[in-house]
Amino acid sequence: MELKQQTVIRMKIIKKNGYCPIFKEGQEIIIKKHCFDTSVNTLERYCYATLTDIYPVYSKIRIEQVGRKEIFKCRDNGIIEIEVERLPDEIYDFENK
């Protein structure tokens, strides 16, 4: 398989505005292409609702220029604020990770 450059997105928890049993400030989620690679992500729990809701923001940012950022607030009264940032592309080998 030929290895190609893949889009990289970082989602960083930048603010907690109340109680959330899942996320902590400073935690990051890295998405390479459409792959949530558990070998580079250290979160032990994931909020399915937040990950589902954030997908449109991810889709928008991944086609923007490197460095573009957007803030996402979770559906639970914005308890969690997540910065979604387009990082430089990387070569990523999906088959050998």
Short mmCIF file of the C-alpha atoms (twelve columns), coordinates in Angstrom:
data_MODEL
# 
_entry.id   MODEL 
# 
loop_
_atom_site.group_PDB 
_atom_site.id 
_atom_site.type_symbol 
_atom_site.label_atom_id 
_atom_site.label_alt_id 
_atom_site.label_comp_id 
_atom_site.label_asym_id 
_atom_site.label_seq_id 
_atom_site.Cartn_x 
_atom_site.Cartn_y 
_atom_site.Cartn_z 
_atom_site.pdbx_PDB_model_num 
ATOM 1  C CA . MET A 1  0.000   0.000  0.000  1 
ATOM 2  C CA . GLU A 2  1.302   3.428  -0.927 1 
ATOM 3  C CA . LEU A 3  1.495   5.735  2.070  1 
ATOM 4  C CA . LYS A 4  0.005   9.193  1.557  1 
ATOM 5  C CA . GLN A 5  -0.347  12.380 3.545  1 
ATOM 6  C CA . GLN A 6  -3.417  12.285 5.783  1 
ATOM 7  C CA . THR A 7  -5.382  15.069 7.423  1 
ATOM 8  C CA . VAL A 8  -4.698  15.499 11.159 1 
ATOM 9  C CA . ILE A 9  -7.152  17.139 13.562 1 
ATOM 10 C CA . ARG A 10 -6.564  17.834 17.253 1 
ATOM 11 C CA . MET A 11 -9.503  18.229 19.600 1 
ATOM 12 C CA . LYS A 12 -8.438  19.707 22.913 1 
ATOM 13 C CA . ILE A 13 -10.631 20.130 25.990 1 
ATOM 14 C CA . ILE A 14 -10.008 23.804 26.757 1 
ATOM 15 C CA . LYS A 15 -12.651 24.527 29.364 1 
ATOM 16 C CA . LYS A 16 -14.946 22.752 31.798 1 
ATOM 17 C CA . ASN A 17 -17.917 24.889 32.804 1 
ATOM 18 C CA . GLY A 18 -19.365 22.400 35.244 1 
ATOM 19 C CA . TYR A 19 -19.408 18.750 36.211 1 
ATOM 20 C CA . CYS A 20 -18.413 16.261 33.507 1 
ATOM 21 C CA . PRO A 21 -17.398 12.715 34.479 1 
ATOM 22 C CA . ILE A 22 -15.778 12.036 31.094 1 
ATOM 23 C CA . PHE A 23 -13.418 14.830 30.049 1 
ATOM 24 C CA . LYS A 24 -10.744 16.840 31.864 1 
ATOM 25 C CA . GLU A 25 -9.254  20.163 30.802 1 
ATOM 26 C CA . GLY A 26 -6.147  19.706 28.700 1 
ATOM 27 C CA . GLN A 27 -7.032  16.269 27.347 1 
ATOM 28 C CA . GLU A 28 -6.584  15.838 23.609 1 
ATOM 29 C CA . ILE A 29 -8.053  13.628 20.922 1 
ATOM 30 C CA . ILE A 30 -6.074  13.186 17.703 1 
ATOM 31 C CA . ILE A 31 -7.864  12.130 14.519 1 
ATOM 32 C CA . LYS A 32 -5.772  11.087 11.518 1 
ATOM 33 C CA . LYS A 33 -7.856  11.013 8.356  1 
ATOM 34 C CA . HIS A 34 -10.984 9.461  9.856  1 
ATOM 35 C CA . CYS A 35 -9.103  7.184  12.245 1 
ATOM 36 C CA . PHE A 36 -9.416  7.483  16.000 1 
ATOM 37 C CA . ASP A 37 -6.163  5.727  16.829 1 
ATOM 38 C CA . THR A 38 -6.180  4.523  20.443 1 
ATOM 39 C CA . SER A 39 -2.377  4.134  20.388 1 
ATOM 40 C CA . VAL A 40 -1.956  7.938  20.278 1 
ATOM 41 C CA . ASN A 41 -5.026  8.904  22.313 1 
ATOM 42 C CA . THR A 42 -4.850  8.448  26.071 1 
ATOM 43 C CA . LEU A 43 -8.479  9.041  27.003 1 
ATOM 44 C CA . GLU A 44 -10.013 6.166  28.925 1 
ATOM 45 C CA . ARG A 45 -13.643 7.250  28.449 1 
ATOM 46 C CA . TYR A 46 -15.469 8.918  25.593 1 
ATOM 47 C CA . CYS A 47 -18.751 10.773 25.453 1 
ATOM 48 C CA . TYR A 48 -20.523 9.304  22.451 1 
ATOM 49 C CA . ALA A 49 -22.947 12.254 22.241 1 
ATOM 50 C CA . THR A 50 -20.099 14.772 22.126 1 
ATOM 51 C CA . LEU A 51 -18.113 12.761 19.579 1 
ATOM 52 C CA . THR A 52 -21.239 12.461 17.420 1 
ATOM 53 C CA . ASP A 53 -22.130 16.160 17.703 1 
ATOM 54 C CA . ILE A 54 -18.596 17.346 16.977 1 
ATOM 55 C CA . TYR A 55 -18.383 15.480 13.647 1 
ATOM 56 C CA . PRO A 56 -19.771 18.394 11.533 1 
ATOM 57 C CA . VAL A 57 -17.158 20.721 13.073 1 
ATOM 58 C CA . TYR A 58 -14.437 18.140 12.360 1 
ATOM 59 C CA . SER A 59 -15.644 17.781 8.756  1 
ATOM 60 C CA . LYS A 60 -15.538 21.544 8.234  1 
ATOM 61 C CA . ILE A 61 -12.087 22.051 9.813  1 
ATOM 62 C CA . ARG A 62 -10.427 19.136 7.983  1 
ATOM 63 C CA . ILE A 63 -10.817 20.927 4.626  1 
ATOM 64 C CA . GLU A 64 -9.570  24.263 5.960  1 
ATOM 65 C CA . GLN A 65 -5.989  25.530 5.992  1 
ATOM 66 C CA . VAL A 66 -3.516  24.293 8.604  1 
ATOM 67 C CA . GLY A 67 -3.877  26.271 11.826 1 
ATOM 68 C CA . ARG A 68 -7.613  26.888 11.460 1 
ATOM 69 C CA . LYS A 69 -9.462  26.471 14.773 1 
ATOM 70 C CA . GLU A 70 -13.022 26.424 15.941 1 
ATOM 71 C CA . ILE A 71 -14.562 26.115 19.416 1 
ATOM 72 C CA . PHE A 72 -17.278 23.518 20.011 1 
ATOM 73 C CA . LYS A 73 -19.544 23.467 23.075 1 
ATOM 74 C CA . CYS A 74 -21.187 20.208 24.091 1 
ATOM 75 C CA . ARG A 75 -24.944 19.788 23.963 1 
ATOM 76 C CA . ASP A 76 -25.165 19.493 27.753 1 
ATOM 77 C CA . ASN A 77 -25.440 23.257 28.318 1 
ATOM 78 C CA . GLY A 78 -21.907 23.784 26.998 1 
ATOM 79 C CA . ILE A 79 -20.300 22.135 30.014 1 
ATOM 80 C CA . ILE A 80 -17.285 21.180 27.901 1 
ATOM 81 C CA . GLU A 81 -15.584 23.443 25.362 1 
ATOM 82 C CA . ILE A 82 -13.397 21.769 22.777 1 
ATOM 83 C CA . GLU A 83 -10.957 23.500 20.466 1 
ATOM 84 C CA . VAL A 84 -10.873 21.735 17.087 1 
ATOM 85 C CA . GLU A 85 -7.678  22.525 15.162 1 
ATOM 86 C CA . ARG A 86 -6.366  21.523 11.731 1 
ATOM 87 C CA . LEU A 87 -2.754  20.365 12.092 1 
ATOM 88 C CA . PRO A 88 -0.232  19.726 9.304  1 
ATOM 89 C CA . ASP A 89 -0.825  16.560 7.287  1 
ATOM 90 C CA . GLU A 90 1.187   13.465 8.204  1 
ATOM 91 C CA . ILE A 91 1.958   10.197 6.565  1 
ATOM 92 C CA . TYR A 92 -0.097  7.619  8.416  1 
ATOM 93 C CA . ASP A 93 0.074   3.865  7.901  1 
ATOM 94 C CA . PHE A 94 -3.373  2.515  8.785  1 
ATOM 95 C CA . GLU A 95 -2.388  -1.102 8.256  1 
ATOM 96 C CA . ASN A 96 0.625   -1.153 10.586 1 
ATOM 97 C CA . LYS A 97 -0.651  0.810  13.573 1 
# 
